[in-house]
Amino acid sequence: MIMRSAKRAHGFAAFLGASVTLAAVPAGADSMSEEIRLLKARLKLLEAKVSQQARAAKADKQARAAPPASAQTAAAAGLPGPDHFYFKGLEITPGGFFAAESVYRSHWMGADNNTPFQNIPFGFMPGAHETEWRATARPSRPNLMIRADIDKQTHIMAFGEVDFLGAAQTANSNQSNSYNLRLRQAYGNVDFDEYGLHVAAGQMWSLVTMNSVGIRPDTSLQPLTIDHQYLPGYVWARTPGFRITKDFNKQFWAAFSIESTSATFALPGSTPFGTTSLPLIGAPLLLSAPAAGGLFNGLNTYPFTRMPDMIGKVAWDGELAERKIHVEGFGLLRDVTDRAYGGNHSQWGGGAGGGVVVQLMPKLLDFQFSGMIGNGIGNYGAGQLPVATFQLSGAPQLVSERLAMAGLILHPTAQTEVYAFAGGEFAGKRPQWATVGRTLMVGGYGNPLYDNSGCGLENDAATAAGVALGTPLFPCAGQTKSLRQITGGIWHTLYQGPFGRIRAGAQYSYTVRDGFAGFGATPRGTENMVYTSLRYYPFDGPVAITPALTK
C-alpha cells in the first residue's frame, strides 16, 4: 500500500507541473501516518500553484498599466498589443480615426461632406448651373471609452466623441480652413446585471435610431455611407437625454427615454396676383426666437421647447433558420409650440417606426430596413423636412411624413464591405385658406396656389426687373414634397496590424428632390454625388471587420 501511495503522490505532483521527493518510508510504518504526510505534501503543492497564479495575474495587470515597452516589443514582433490601459482602476480605450475625404456634386450646394438634401437647388438658383468639389479633413473623429466594474454585477461606462464639423459664425475656408470642434457624443451608462437594467444619460444616439443588437447607446447602427448626413429615409438624431432599459436574458429588450426636442417650421410661400400669404396682417407669428445668451450663439434662432420628446422602444434578438436577426419597434410623443395672436399655442405630435437587421447569408450578406411614419417628425429624418407650418388659429399645423430606408451589405472578404441603399422621405400637404373681404389668404405647406412660376428661370429679364423693383415677378415657393436617393459604395482595409488600420472608401449617390405642384410649375432638382474617404484608425487592433449583427 505504501508503494501505491508513493506512486499516487508522484503522479499528482507531475500533474501540477512540479516534483515531490518523498522520504524513504521505514518498514512497518503506519500507513495512516504516511497518507497524512502525502496529503500535506499535496496541500503545499496547491498553495504554491495558487501563489504562482496570483503573482502572474499581478504581473499581467502591472504590464497592462504601463505597457510602452511591451507594446513596442509586440509591435516589432508583428503581434497585437493591448487596446487599452489602466488608470486608478479604470479601463481606458482610445478610438476613432483621422480622415481625408472629398465630395463632387453635379450641382453646387455650398456644403461640406454632409449633404443638406432639402437644399438641392431648383433651376432658378445659380448653384443649379455649377458643379462643386471639396476636400476635407473635418470628419476626423477621436473618441474615448472608459469602463469600470463596481462589482461583479455592476458595470459603469462613459463614452465621449468629437469631430470638426462645427461651424461658428467665424468659420471659413478662405485660408486656414478654420472650423471648430463639435460634440457628437458624451454620455455615461451603468449596467445592473442582477436586474437586467441599464441606465444612460448624456448626449447619445436617440432611441429612435436603429440598433444592431439589443437597445444600448453603443450598438446604434448607421449606414456605411461616406456622406455624414447618411441618406434620405434614415431615421436618426443625436441629442441629450435620459434613458432606462430592461433586458430579459439579453433576448427581449424594452426602453424608455426623454430627450431634448427641436422643431423646424415651414414659412408660407409667395402667391400669385389676387392672393396674399398668411398669417393675417398685424398678427405676429413667432415660431422661434434669437438666443438670449446662456452659451447659445446669439445669431441663431431656437424653437420654443416646453417639453421633452418621449420615446418608448422594444426589441428582440434571436435566430430564424439559423440566421441572426434583430427586430425593433418604437413610438414617439412630442409637443410642438409657437406663439401667435398674443397667446401660446401647441399641438401634440409624434409617430411610430421600427426596423429589422438580418443575416441573409451568415458572415457574407446582411439586410437592414428601417422607417417611421407620423405627424411633426421631420427633424428625425436625414432629409430634415419641416416639422410644422401653422393653422389659421396660429397654432402649429403638423406636417405628416413617411420615411423608409433599406440596404444590403456584402462582406466578400474580411477586409472588404460593399453596400447598396435606397431611401426616401415623403411629406403630406397641409394647405390653409381664409377669405378677408375680397382677398383670398393662403398658407400652410404644399398649397397648390403657391407661386412656382419662376422655379426654372435664372437671370430672366423679367425676373431681374422684378427684383430691381423689390418684388420678383416670377417667384418660386418651391416647398419640398419628397426626397429620394439610391446609393452604393465600397470600403476596403488597406492595412491592418499592430499599428492600427487604414481603410479606403468610395461612394456614389443619385438624389431627387421633388417640390409640390403650384401655380405655374412643379419644381424638381437632382444631384449626382461622388465621395472618397481615406481613414487611419491608429487604435484599432488586427481584428477582422465584423458584420452588423455581431458588432
N, C-alpha and C positions, 0 to 999 in steps of 0.2 A: 504493500500500500504506500510505503514511503517512496518507492521508486515512481509509482504512478503520480503521486503528489508533486514530486520534483519535476516530472515531465510537464504536468499541467502549469506549474509556475513558469517554466521556461517558455512554454507556448504563449502564455498571457503576456509575458514581457516582450516577446518578439512581436506580438500583435500591436502593442503600444509603441513600437519603434525604439525600444530600449532593451538593455540586457540586465539580467539579475544574476549575481553569483551567490549561490546558496552554500552555506557552511555544511561540511560533512555531518551527517546525522549518525550519532553513535548507535551501535547495535543495541536493540532492546529499548530505544527511546519511546516515550509515549506518543502514539500517533496523534492524539488530540492536540498536544503542545506544538507538534510540527504543523498542523493545519492552522493554528493560530498565528504561528510565525509567518506562514505563507500569506495569510490574509493581511497581516501588517505590511508585508512587502508590496502586495498589490495596492494597498491604500497609499503607500508612499509614491508608487509609480503614477497613480491617478492624480495625486496632489501636484507632482512635478509636471504632468501634462497640462493641467488646468493653469498652473503658473506660467508655463511656456506660452499658452494661448493668450493669456492676459497681457503678457509682455509684447507679443506680436501685434495684438489689437491696439495697444497704446502706441507702439512704434508706427503703425499704419496711420493712426489719427494724427500724430505729430508730422508725419510726412505730408499728409493732406493739408495741414495747417500752414506749412511752409514748403511749397513744392518747387521753387525755382530750379534747384539743381537736378532733382529727379525728373522734372518736366523736360528740361533740356536734354538729359540723357535719353529719355524715352523718345523725344523727337529725333535725336540723332540716330536712334536705332530704328526709326520708322514705326514706332509704336504709339498708340493713343495715350495722352496724358490725362490727368483728371480734368473734368469740365467745370469744376467748382473749387472754391476754397472756403476756409472756415474762419470766422471772427466772432469771438465771445459766444461760441456755441451755435452761431447762425451759419447755415449753408448758403453761400452767395454764388450765384451763377450768372455771369455776364452773357449777353447775347446781342443779336441784331446784325446789321450789315452796313457796309458803305456801298453807295450806288453811283453809277454813271449811266444816265438814261437819256433817251431822245424821243421826240414825237414829231411826226409830219402830219399835217392836216390839209385836206384839199381846199378848205375854206378857213380863212383867218378867224380865230375866236379870241385872241388875246388871253390865252390861258396856258398854264404850265401843264404838267402831265396828269392832272386830274381834271377831266373834261366836264364843264357845266353844260350838260346836254340840252337844257331848256334854252340855252343861248345860241344854238346852232343858227346861223344867220339866214334870214329870208333875203330875197333878191334885192330889196331896197337898201340893204346895209352894205357899206363899202367892203366889209370883210368877206362878203359872199363872192367877191371877184378877185380875191387874193389868196395865196396859199400861206402856210405857216410851218416853220421848222424851229424847234427849240432843243437845246441840250440842257440838262440839269443834273445836279448832284443833291438837290434838296430832299429827295425821298430817303436819303441815308437815315437809318433808324436804329440807334443804340437802345438797348433795354437792359434791365437788371431784375433778377428774381431772387428773393430772399425767403428761405424756408427754415422752419424750426419745429421740433417735436416737443410740445409742452409735456406730454406724457405719451404712453402707448396708444391712447385713444383720442388725443387732441393734437391737431397739427395746424400751424399757422403759416401763412404765405403772404408776401407782399410783392407787387409787380409794378414797375414803372417803365414807361416807353415814351420816347420823343422822336420827332423828326424836324425838318427845317421848312415845312410847308406853310408856316405862318407868314402873314404879310401885313405888317403895321402900316400906318399911313405914310411912313417914310421909306417903305420898301421900294426898291427899283432894280432894274437890270442894266443901268447905264454904264457902270464901270466896275464896281466891286461886287455886283450881284448880291446886294445887301438884303438878306431876308432873315427873319428871326426864328428862334426855336419855338416849336409848337408842342403842347402837351397832347399826347394821344391817350395814354392810359396811366392811371395812378390809383391803385386800389389795394385793399387788404382782404384776405379770405381766411376764415377759420373753419376747419373740418372737425366735427364731433362724431367720430366713427361709431361710438357706442350707440348713438341715437340716429345715425344716418342723416345728420343735419349739417348744412353748410351755410355760413353767413358771410356775405361780401358787402363791402361799402367802398365808395370812391368812384372815380371815373373809369368806366369799362365799356365793353360792347353791350349794347342794350339787350334786354331779354327778348326782344323781337328778332334779334339776329340768329341765324341758323347755327346750330351746334353740330359737331361731327359725332360726339359721344356725350351722353348724359346732358346735364344742364349745369355747366360750370363756365365762369368767365374766361378760363384758359383753354376751352375747347371750341371757341367760336370758329365758324367756317366761312372763309371768304373765297370768291372766285380767284383763279390763278392769274387774272389779268394783270398786265403791267400798268394799265390805266388805274390810277389810285382813286378814281370815283367808281371803279368797277364797271357796271353796265346797267342800263335801264331794266327795271324789274327786280333788281336785287334789293331786298328789304334789310336795312341796317341803320344803326345810329351808334355813336359813342357819346355817352352822357354821364354826368354824376348821378348816383342813385344808391339805393339800399335794397338788398336782396336776401331772401331766405329760401333755401332749397331743402327738400327732403327726398332722400333716395330710399328705395325699397330693394335691398340686395343688389344695388348698382344696376338694376334692370329697369325698374319703373322710377320715374322722377316727377316731382311737382315743385313748382317755384312761384314766388310772388315778389314783385318789385314795385317800388315807387321811384320815379325818375324825373329828372329835370325836363321841363316841357318847353316847346317853342312853336311858333306858327308863322307862316308866310301868307300874305293876303294879295289877292289879285285886284288891282285897281280897275275902274271902268275904262273901256276903250273909247276911242273917238267915234263919233257918229256922223252920218250924212246930214245934209241940209234938212231942216224941218224937225229935227230931234235934238235932244240935249242929254248929256250923261248925268246919271245920278252920282252923288246924292243931291238932294234938293238945295237950292241956293240958300245960303245963310245957315245951313245945318252942318256944322263941322263934324267930321268923322275921324276919330283917332284910332288907328289900328295898332300904332306903336308910337314910341316916344324916344327922343335922344337920351343917351345915357347921362345921368346926373352925377358923375363921379363914381366913387365906390369901386375903383380899379377897373371899370369898364372904359372902353375907348369912347370919348365924348363925341366923336364924329360919326359914330354908328348909332342906329336906332334898334330898339329891342321891343318885342311884343309884350303886351300885358300878360302876366302869368300869375294867376292867383292860386292855382292848384297844381300838384304834380300829376304826371301821367301814371296810371295804374295798370300793371300788366301781370297776367297770370299765364302760366305755361306748364304743359305736361309733355313727357317724352317717354319713349320705350326703346331699349336696346335689346336686340335679340338676333335670331337666325331664322332664315327661311330657305329651305332647300340647300342647307349648308353654306349659306351666304349671309354675311353680316349685314344687318340693316338697322338704321336709326330712323325713327318716326317721331314727329313732334307737332304740337298744335298750340296756339296761343290766342289770347283775347286782350284787347286794348280798350281802356276807357279814359277819356280825356275831356277837359273843359277848354273852350276857346272863347276869349273875351275881347271886347272892344268898348269904346265909349262914343256915344252919339246922342244928339238932341238933349244934351245936359244930363245924361244918365248912363249907367253901366249896363252892358248887355252881354249875355253869354249863351252859349249853346253846348250841349253835351254831344260829343262825337266819339269816334273810335272804330274798331273793326276787328276782324279775326283773320288768322292765317296759319300757316304751318309749312311743313316740308318733309322730305324724305331723302336719305342717302343710303344707297345700296350697292354692294359689290356684285355687279353683273357677272364678272369673271374674277374670282378671288386673286388678288395681287396683280391683276392685269387691267381691269376696266371697272371704273366706278361711275355711277349715275347719281345726279342730285337734282332735286326740284324744290322750289320754294315759292311762296306767293302770299298775297294779302288782299283783302277787299274791305272797304269801309267808307266812312264819311269823315273828312277832315284829317286824313292820314298822309298828306303829300310830303311832309318833311321826313318821313320814314323810307321814302323811295330814293334810289340813287339819282333819279331824274329831277328830283326837287320840284315837282309841280305844286301849285299853291294849295294851302290847307283850306282857305275860305275866301269868299267875297263878302257881300253884305246884303241884307234884306232891306225892304222899304222902311221897316221899323228902325233900322240902324243896327240891328243885331247881326252877328255873323251868319252868313249863309254858307254852310259847309259844302265843299266840293267833293263829290263822290269820286272814287278812284279804284281801279283794279291794277294789281301788279303781279307779274309772274316771270319766273326765270327757270331755265332748265339747261343742264350741261352734262357732257361726258368727259371723263379724264382717263386717258390711256397711259399705262406705265409699261412701255415696251422693254425698258431695262431699268436697273436700279438707279441709273443716273439720268434718266430722261422721262419727262412728262409732256404729253401732248393733250391739248384741251380744245373743246368747242362749246360755245354757249350761245343761247338765244334768249332775249328777254324783251319785255315791253311794259309800258305804263300807259294807262288809258283813263282820261278824265271825263266826267259826265257834265252835261250842260246845266247851268244854274242861272238862266236869264231872269231879269227883273224888269217890270213895266210899271209906269204910272202916268197919269194924264193930269197936267196942271194947266187949266184953261184950255187953250187950243194947242198946247205943246205936249208932245209925247216924250216922256222921260224914259230912258232905257239904261239898264245897268246889269250887274251880275257877271257871270262867267259863261263865255261861249254864246253870247247873244247874237242871233243872225243879223241884227240891224247894226252891229258894229261895222265901221268902215274899213274895208281891206283893199280899197281901190288902188292904193299906192304900194302894195306889198311887193310887186315885181318891178317897180320903177326905180332906177337910180340915175341921178343927175338929170332928170327930166326937166325941161324948161319950165313947165307949169308948176311942177313941184318946187323948183328953185324960187320961182316968183312967189309962190305961196309962203315959203319960209321967209323970204325977204319981208313979206307983209306981216309976219308973226304967226300965221296960221297955215299949215300945209294944206294945199288944195287936194292932194291925194295922199291921205294918211294911211297907216297900217296898224290896226288894232292888234292883229297877229297873236291872239291867245292860243296857247298850245293845247291841242286835243289829245295827241298821243306821241310817245317816243318809242321807237323800236330799234333793236340792234341785233346783228349777228356778228360773232367774233370768234377767232381761233388763234392759237399760238403754241409755242413750244418753249420748254425750259430744259436746259442740259447742264449737267455738272461737269465742268472742265477739269477741276481738281478737287480731290477730297483726301485729306490725310491729317497728320499731326499738326499742321499749320492752318487748319480750317478748311473752308470750302469756297470755291469760286463757281458761280452759276451765270450762264448767259441765257437771255430770253429774247423772243421776238413775237409780236402780236399784230394782227390786222383786224380792223373792225369797220363795219358799214352801218351807219346810223341814219334813221329817217325821223325828222320832226314834222308832224302834220299839224296845221292850225285849223281852228273851227271855220266853217264856211261863214262868210259875212258879206256885206254889201260890196259887190264888185269883184271878189276873188276868194279863192280858198288857198291860202299860202302853204308852201312846202319848202323845207330845207333838208339837204343831205350832207353827210360828212364821211369821207374816207380817211381813216387814220392808220398810221403805221408806227409802232412803238418798238424800241430796242432797250435792253437793260443788261448791264454787267454789274454783278454784285459779289462782294467779298464778305463772307461770314467768318471772321477770324476766330470765333469761339466755338464753332461747330466741329465736333469730333468726326472721325471717319466712320460714319454710320450711313446706311442706305436711306434714300428718300422714302418716307413712309406714306402709304395710301391714307386717304382721309379718315377711313373708319378705324385705323389703328394709330391715329395721331396722338 
